[in-house]
């Protein structure tokens, strides 16, 4: 059973998340030849204050 964790900054709509999990599920099934029912996806959302790049919090960008 493939299990995928996706971490991203919060703010996506439920429709964007639906599209994301549908596309990721399809890609996994095509790659490893498994049924959609076997795929699990965990979405973890982070606040902009909890992630940084190049020494700056995303909140401060």
SVG drawing of the C-alpha trace seen along z (x, -y; Angstrom):
<svg xmlns="http://www.w3.org/2000/svg" viewBox="-13 -40 33 43">
<polyline fill="none" stroke="black" stroke-width="0.4" points="0.0,0.0 1.7,-3.3 1.5,-6.0 2.4,-9.6 2.9,-12.6 2.6,-16.0 3.7,-19.0 2.7,-22.5 1.9,-26.0 -1.7,-26.3 -4.1,-28.3 -5.2,-25.9 -8.9,-25.4 -10.7,-22.1 -11.0,-21.9 -7.3,-22.3 -6.7,-19.5 -9.1,-17.3 -7.3,-17.9 -4.0,-17.3 -4.9,-13.9 -6.6,-12.8 -3.5,-13.6 -1.1,-12.1 -3.1,-8.9 -3.2,-8.5 0.5,-9.0 1.2,-6.4 -1.1,-3.9 0.5,-4.3 4.0,-4.1 3.7,-1.1 0.6,0.7 -1.6,0.7 -5.4,0.0 -6.5,-3.4 -8.0,-1.9 -4.5,-1.0 -3.2,-4.6 -3.1,-6.7 -2.2,-10.4 -1.6,-12.5 -1.6,-16.3 0.2,-18.3 -0.3,-22.1 2.0,-24.5 1.5,-28.1 3.8,-30.6 5.4,-31.4 6.7,-27.8 8.7,-27.5 11.7,-29.5 13.9,-29.7 17.2,-31.6 17.1,-32.6 13.7,-34.3 10.3,-33.1 7.7,-32.9 5.6,-35.3 8.3,-37.9 8.6,-37.5"/>
</svg>
